[in-house]
Amino acid sequence: MTLTIWVDEWQMQCCGENFASGGVVSWSLMEADPEDYGDIVGEERAAELDFHEEHHGQEEQGPTLLEVLSIAEVHCRYAMPPGSVDKMHCPVPGTAVLIPVDRATGWAKTQPDVQFAGYLVTARRVADPSEGAVARGQ
């Protein structure tokens, strides 16, 4: 069974480790609420999310070994919502751009009119770490 996992760009930049398709990672996962991701990745893709990767103490369980099957950078436009009194920029629904990549470093090439938000990762659970090479430093 494959899992779809969201990885925030800021978490990768802060304390994440590079990973690559075909590599094995050890991630702390939290169940994803599709409502939290609809504006970033679109409602359809958000409904497919199983988990998000977490580094900052909110983990629901211990680390899970996963083989990374595919990685897509997610970029979207940010703007102040109409009528907002805050100066906070939010993802603009319907602006997601997905770019398939072989590796994730927390940084992405600048794309026109959108900003890098994170990664959509497809993975499968690994029972035995010898089933693949751990992706540390890749």
C-alpha positions, 0 to 999 in steps of 0.5 A: 500500500502506498502513502501520500505524505506532505513535507513542508519546505520550512521543516526541510530547510530547518532540520530535514534531511535530503532524500531521494526517490528509491531511498529509505527515510525514517520520518515521524508522521502525523495524520493529515487533515485535507482541509489544511492542504486544499488551498496549497495542492488543490482539493483533489490532491489534498483528499489523497493525503495520508500524513504530513512529516513532522520535526517539531514535537507533535509526532503521534507515533515513533519514526516510520521507515518508508521507501520513497517512490516519487517526489513532487515539488509543490509551488503555489501563489500566495496573496492576502485574502480579499477583505483581510485586515491582516497582512498575512499572505495565504495560498491562493486556491487553484494555483498549485504547480507540481514539478516531479523531481528525483531528490528533495533538499528543501530548496527549489528552483524559482518558478514564475508567479508561484512560491515553493511550498513543500513536497508531495511524496509517495512512499511505502512502509518498509519493515526491514531497513535492509530493503533499501539504502537509508537516504541520509545525505542524498 
